């Protein structure tokens, strides 16, 4: 039987107009649908995360507190706004100073349906996945159920691996990254 645990606090950070609220609303709607489905056994415990959406132009005390209290973070930038990408990079550096580089973070490039890109997808993906070793997803928040689901699948996988490594004293995420680096060489 799965053991219940405290709520998971997910903080979604990004600049103005990058799609944070759309992503949070999608997830909240999917969670409500899941909660309404009945189960035939008592084997599963549903944990509904708290989702906090925060706009970041400069890091306020409230934003800083939300980052400190977060269990996982989603950093959102718009692929058609290079300033939002730079702001996301700044936020990530701040988060790593508060937590650590293996804290559960998923970086999301939103608005991939817009043709006029300001952030090159290969540059963003290499920075996030190779240099930072975080999952990176490009989505169109207004168009894609599967794309939005991928954000939270990656986030919860990262969160589960982090919690498991804290419980067992092993760091599975770091071992996985080391293996990936060796394979790429």
N, C-alpha and C positions, 0 to 999 in steps of 0.2 A: 504494500500500500504506500502511495506517495505521501510523504510527510508535508503538512502545511507549513508555510513559512511566511514571514512578514511580507507586506506588499513591496513590490519592486517599484522604485522611483526612476522613471525615465525622463530625462530633460532633453528637449529639442531646442537647439540653439541655431541662430542664423541671423543674417541681416534682414532689413525690411523687404517684403515682397519676394521672398525666395520660395514660399510654399509651406512654411512650418505648420500653419494652422490646417491647411488641406491635408497634410500627412497625419497630423494628430487626430483630426476629425474622422478620417478614413479608418484609423486604427480603433478609435472609440466605437465607431459604428460596427466594426467587425467583432469587437469584444462583446458588445451588447447582444449581437446575434448568437454568439457562442454561449453566452450566459443563459439565453432563453431556451437552448436545446436541452432536452432532458436526457439523462444518462440512465442506463439500466443497472449500473453497478456503482458501488461507492469506492471504486479503485482510484479514481482521479479526484484531485483537489484543484479547483479552478482558482488561480491567483490573478486578480485584476490589477494591473499596474497603475500607479498614479502617473499621469503624463503632464508635464509642465512645459509650456511653450514660452520661450523667452527670446525677445528681439535683442540683439546685441549690436550696439554702435560703439559703446565703451562699456567696460565691465563695471557695473554698479555693485553696490554691496549686496543687493537682493540677488543679482545674477551670480555673484561669487558664492553666496550662501546656497543657492540651488545647485551649483556645480559641486560644492562640498558634500551636500546631502544626497547627490544622485547615486544610483546603483549602476546606471548606464547612460550614455549620451548619444544623441543623434545630432551631427553637425551638418547643416544644410546650406548649400550655396546654389546660386542659379548659374547655369552654364552660359547664359547670355549676359552675365554681369561679373567682370573680372574683379571689381571691388569687393563683391560678396565672397569671392574665392580667397582674396587676400585677408579679409576679415575672418573667414573660417580658419585660415592658417594661424592667425593670431590667437583665436580662441583655443585651438588645439594646443598651442604652445603653453598657454595659460593653464589649461586643464592638466597637462603633463606636469607642470610645476606644482599643482595642487595635489594630484593623485600620483600616477606613474604612467609610463608609456604603454603598459599592458592593461590599463583600465579599459573596460568595455566601451568602445566608441565605434560607431559606424558613420562614415562620411557619405553624404548623399548629394549628388549633382542633380538638381531638379531642372525641369523645363527643357528636357532633351528634344522635345517636339518642335522647339523654336529653331528655325534654320540659321539665324544669325548668332553663331557661337562666339564667345569672347574667351572661353577657357577651353584649351585643346584637350580632348578626352584622354589621349595617351599621356600627356604631361601630368594631368590630374591623377590618373590611375597609377602611374609610376611613383609619384610623390607619396600618395596615400598608402598603396599596398606594399611597395618595396622599401621606401625610406622610413615610413611611419609604422608599417606592419598592421594597418587597420583595414577592415573590409571597406570597399568602395562600391557604391551602386549608383548608376545613372538612371533616372526615372522621369516620367512625365506624370506628375501627381494627379493631374486632371484626367488622364487617360487610362492608367494601367493598374488594375487590381493585382496582377501577378508581380509587377514591378514593385509596388508598395509592400506587398507581402514579403518580398525578398529582403527589404530593409529590416523588418522585425524578425524574420527567420535568422538572419545573420547576427542581429543584436542579441537575441535570446540564446543562440548557440555560443557566442562569445561570453555572454554572462554566465551560462551554465558551466563552460570550461573554466572560467575564472573562479567560480564558487567551488567547483570540484577540486581545483588545484589548491585553494585555500584550506579546504577540509582535509585533503590528503597530504599536503605539504609538497606535492609535486607540481610542476608548472607545465601542464600539457600544452598550453598555447605556445610557450617559448620553444618546446621541443618540436612542435609542428612547424613553426617558422624556421627553425634550424634545418629541418629536413627539407623544407621547400627551397631554402637557399642553396643547399648542397645539390639538389636536383637541377636547379637552374644553372649552376656553374659548368 
